[in-house]
Every structure is written in structure tokens, then in C-alpha cells.
Amino acid sequence: MEVFSNTQLIIMTFLMLVGGEFMLFCSMEWGSEAMDGLNSYQKLVGSLFQSVNSRHAGESVVDISTISSAILVLFVVMMYLPPYTTFLPTKDHEEISEKGKEGQNRRKTLMESLMLSQLSYLAMFIILICITERHKMKEDPLNFNVLNVTIEVISAYGNVGFTTGYSCKRQVKPDSSCKDTWYGFAGRWSTEGKLILIVVMFFGRLKKFSMKGGKAWKLS
């Protein structure tokens, strides 16, 4: 017997996704250029409208080009997920074959259900790095852009080592003290961004333990 109907699961998943997007949008864009001229009430309504529309209609009340890269990556993820996406921790009753292992199997199944897919974790890492490097992405967009960050994160996850590097010639506001050095693009990141990248490298090495993640999410 199902506790929740499919419609209820879709509604709960929708509220969870939009609620998280709404909170991040408010925290990142409240005092940004995109919200200039709006009072607090208008900012709340505009943020909610923008968050909901990233999942469905695609209408906009702010200039998308002026919002932070972290929010843009989040919009990409939200647009990728179909509208009927649901989250439901699964229970595989076929795995419970012996009474003595019943509790252990249930705990194992619950943990596997709560784990996300590897692609989801990578999207989260990219969003986090876009947050830590948001000031540099605004001041130096040719070097610090979402594509370069994505390449660096995927390279770290695969333990490959590719990097786009950093070029002083690509600076929008040339800095006379800037010197091209031998280290990669991540060498110009903040301490927080570098620590996140280190976590990505460990996560990539241990990817075997997250291969079964994401089963609780139903995209079709």
C-alpha cells in the first residue's frame, strides 16, 4: 500500500526544489544589480516568480545576464529536470531474504536511496565553486567563467589533470602586476574553492561507492 500518491510526490518534490532554489536566489541576488530599484516585497515576489519559471514557463522579471554564475548553473539543472520528477526513498524487498539481515538491509537500502547521482554531486560542486569565486567571475569573466570551472571540476573528478590555465592577456581590466605562471587555473582560486576541488578529487577516487546513488529520484 502506497503512503503517498504519485501526484502528492510530484507536489512535494516540486516544493522542495523550488524552495531550495528560492532561498539560494534570495541569498545570492538580494542586493545585486538585477534587483536594483525593487523594494523588499517586490524582491520576494520576483525571486519566487523567477524560481518557479525556471522549472516551467521560462519567463523572466530580471536580466538573466546579470545574475551570478551559481544561479545560472542551478537554472540549468532545474531546466534539465522534467516537470514530473519525484523523490521517493525506495525499499527493495527482494534483498530481505533472511530475518537476521532484515534491519541491516533496510538501513543499507535507505542510505542508497538518500544518495544522489554522481552528476548531481558534480552540479553541486560547480555551484559551490561559482559561489566562492563569484567576485572573480564578475571582475575577470574571460578567465573565470562557468565553462572553465566545469572543465576544472570534471578534470578533478576524473583525476585527469586537464586545465584551461590562466592568462593575464584575457583580463578585462589589465593588471600590470599579473604574471603568467606554470600552475593551472585552480591556482588562481580562493582557498575555499581549492578545498572544494580537493574534495572533488577524493570523491572521484571513491566514485565506486556512489555508483548506486540517485535511485530514489524518478525522472520518468
Buried (B, 14 or more C-beta within 10 A) or exposed (E): EEEEEEEEBBEBBBEEBBEEBBEBBBEBBBEBEBBEEBEEEEBBEBBBBBBBBBBEEEEBBBEEEEBBBBBBBBBBBBEEEEEBBBBBEEEEEEEBEEEEEEEEBBEEBBEBBEBBBBEBBBBBBBBBBBBBBBEBBBEBBEBBBBEBBBBBBBBBBEEEEEBBBBEBEBBEEEEEEBEEEEEBBBEBBBEEBBEBBEBBBEBBEEBEEBEEBBBBBBEE
